[in-house]
Amino acid sequence: MSGSRILDFTGPRGNAGISNPTTSDGGIFDLSRALAFFHPALQTSALILGLYLLVLGLRIRKSRRQGAGPHTARLAAHHMRLARCFTACLTAGYLLGPLGMRFLLGEPVFATAHSYFGTLSLSLYLGTAYLGRKLRLAPGREDIRQIHAFCAFIAVFVSLLVAILGFQLLP
């Protein structure tokens, strides 16, 4: 069994051994190429949701400065509900990135600036989520609120950089 390719996950053209079914017109549908776009699509959706959450956070801040009331509480509840979904989607998309690089594209994992800045961005978002949880438990802590807002702003802008760096990696 020398020369066996059992553990070799790279197929022709650097793609993993995913079968490519034919289309109705006889052409070959490149499944691995199509799946390689799932990570960017999920992360783009998450980034749009993140920008919306940033706007919600700014509305909450403005409403709080004008005098907190039921409107502020509704905005905050909506912000927290969407933030949980955002964190889950962003984390899932982050995990799909290295998996796609290795198994779909046959490229080395964490060999690009996109992956390093993506890790930084996810860390900032998870830190923001942690601080948001602390705010929910101790709503009067203005110091945590300021750090939460700062981390969120930095995370969004790092994410935009990550998106730009990711364009060069598209198949």
C-alpha positions as CSV (number, residue, x, y, z in Angstrom):
1,M,0.0,0.0,0.0
2,S,2.9,2.4,-0.5
3,G,1.9,5.5,-2.3
4,S,-1.6,5.3,-0.9
5,R,-3.6,8.5,-1.0
6,I,-6.0,7.6,1.8
7,L,-5.0,10.5,4.0
8,D,-4.4,13.0,1.2
9,F,-7.3,15.4,1.3
10,T,-6.1,17.4,-1.7
11,G,-7.6,16.4,-5.0
12,P,-7.0,17.8,-8.5
13,R,-6.4,21.5,-8.7
14,G,-5.7,21.8,-5.0
15,N,-9.3,21.1,-4.0
16,A,-10.3,18.5,-1.4
17,G,-11.7,15.3,-2.8
18,I,-15.3,16.6,-3.1
19,S,-17.1,15.1,-6.0
20,N,-18.2,17.5,-8.8
21,P,-21.5,16.5,-10.2
22,T,-22.4,17.4,-13.8
23,T,-25.0,20.1,-14.5
24,S,-28.0,19.6,-16.8
25,D,-26.1,20.9,-19.8
26,G,-23.3,18.5,-19.3
27,G,-20.9,20.9,-17.7
28,I,-19.1,20.2,-14.4
29,F,-20.4,21.9,-11.3
30,D,-17.5,22.7,-9.0
31,L,-19.0,22.0,-5.6
32,S,-15.8,22.9,-3.7
33,R,-15.7,26.3,-5.4
34,A,-19.3,26.9,-4.6
35,L,-18.8,25.9,-0.9
36,A,-15.7,28.2,-0.7
37,F,-18.1,31.2,-1.0
38,F,-20.2,30.1,2.1
39,H,-17.7,31.6,4.6
40,P,-17.6,35.0,2.8
41,A,-21.4,35.1,2.5
42,L,-22.0,34.2,6.1
43,Q,-19.4,36.7,7.3
44,T,-20.8,39.5,5.1
45,S,-24.2,38.8,6.5
46,A,-22.8,38.9,10.0
47,L,-20.9,42.1,9.3
48,I,-24.1,43.8,8.1
49,L,-25.9,42.6,11.3
50,G,-22.9,44.0,13.3
51,L,-23.2,47.4,11.7
52,Y,-26.9,47.4,12.5
53,L,-26.0,46.5,16.1
54,L,-23.6,49.4,16.2
55,V,-26.3,51.7,15.1
56,L,-28.7,50.3,17.7
57,G,-26.0,50.8,20.4
58,L,-25.6,54.4,19.3
59,R,-29.4,54.9,19.6
60,I,-29.4,53.3,23.0
61,R,-26.6,55.8,24.1
62,K,-28.5,58.7,22.7
63,S,-31.7,57.6,24.4
64,R,-29.9,57.1,27.7
65,R,-28.5,60.6,27.5
66,Q,-32.0,62.0,26.9
67,G,-33.3,60.2,29.9
68,A,-33.7,56.4,30.1
69,G,-37.3,55.1,29.7
70,P,-39.3,52.2,28.2
71,H,-38.0,53.1,24.7
72,T,-34.4,52.7,25.9
73,A,-35.2,49.3,27.6
74,R,-36.9,48.1,24.3
75,L,-33.8,49.1,22.3
76,A,-31.5,47.5,24.7
77,A,-33.5,44.2,24.7
78,H,-33.5,44.2,20.9
79,H,-29.7,45.0,20.9
80,M,-29.0,42.1,23.3
81,R,-31.2,39.6,21.4
82,L,-29.6,40.4,18.0
83,A,-26.1,40.5,19.6
84,R,-26.4,36.8,20.7
85,C,-27.4,35.8,17.1
86,F,-24.6,37.9,15.7
87,T,-21.9,36.4,18.0
88,A,-23.1,32.9,17.1
89,C,-23.0,33.6,13.3
90,L,-19.7,35.4,13.5
91,T,-18.1,32.6,15.4
92,A,-19.5,29.9,13.1
93,G,-18.3,31.9,10.1
94,Y,-14.9,32.3,11.7
95,L,-14.6,28.5,12.2
96,L,-15.6,27.9,8.6
97,G,-12.7,30.1,7.3
98,P,-9.8,27.8,8.2
99,L,-11.9,24.7,7.4
100,G,-12.6,26.0,3.9
101,M,-9.0,27.1,3.4
102,R,-7.7,23.6,4.3
103,F,-10.3,21.2,2.9
104,L,-11.9,23.1,0.1
105,L,-9.1,25.2,-1.3
106,G,-6.1,23.0,-0.2
107,E,-4.3,26.1,1.2
108,P,-2.4,26.4,4.4
109,V,-4.4,27.6,7.4
110,F,-3.5,30.9,9.2
111,A,-1.0,31.9,6.5
112,T,-2.5,35.2,5.6
113,A,-3.1,38.6,7.2
114,H,-6.8,38.0,6.7
115,S,-6.7,35.1,9.2
116,Y,-4.7,37.0,11.8
117,F,-6.8,40.1,11.7
118,G,-9.9,37.9,11.6
119,T,-8.7,36.3,14.9
120,L,-8.1,39.8,16.3
121,S,-11.6,40.9,15.2
122,L,-13.3,37.8,16.7
123,S,-11.4,38.4,20.0
124,L,-12.6,42.0,20.1
125,Y,-16.2,40.9,19.4
126,L,-16.1,38.2,22.1
127,G,-14.7,40.7,24.5
128,T,-17.5,43.1,23.6
129,A,-20.0,40.3,24.2
130,Y,-18.5,39.5,27.5
131,L,-18.6,43.2,28.5
132,G,-22.2,43.4,27.3
133,R,-23.1,40.4,29.6
134,K,-21.4,42.2,32.5
135,L,-23.5,45.3,31.7
136,R,-26.6,43.2,31.8
137,L,-25.7,42.0,35.2
138,A,-24.6,45.4,36.5
139,P,-26.4,48.1,34.4
140,G,-25.0,51.0,36.4
141,R,-21.4,50.4,35.6
142,E,-20.5,53.3,33.3
143,D,-16.8,52.2,33.0
144,I,-17.8,48.8,31.5
145,R,-20.2,50.6,29.2
146,Q,-17.4,52.8,27.8
147,I,-15.1,49.9,27.3
148,H,-17.9,47.9,25.6
149,A,-18.5,50.8,23.2
150,F,-14.8,51.2,22.5
151,C,-14.3,47.5,21.8
152,A,-17.3,47.4,19.5
153,F,-16.1,50.3,17.4
154,I,-12.6,48.9,17.1
155,A,-14.0,45.4,16.2
156,V,-16.2,46.8,13.5
157,F,-13.4,48.7,11.8
158,V,-11.0,45.7,12.1
159,S,-13.8,43.6,10.5
160,L,-14.0,45.9,7.6
161,L,-10.2,45.6,7.1
162,V,-10.6,41.8,7.3
163,A,-13.2,41.9,4.6
164,I,-11.0,43.9,2.3
165,L,-8.1,41.5,3.0
166,G,-10.4,38.6,2.2
167,F,-11.1,39.7,-1.3
168,Q,-7.7,38.4,-2.5
169,L,-8.5,35.0,-1.1
170,L,-11.7,34.4,-3.1
171,P,-11.4,31.5,-5.6
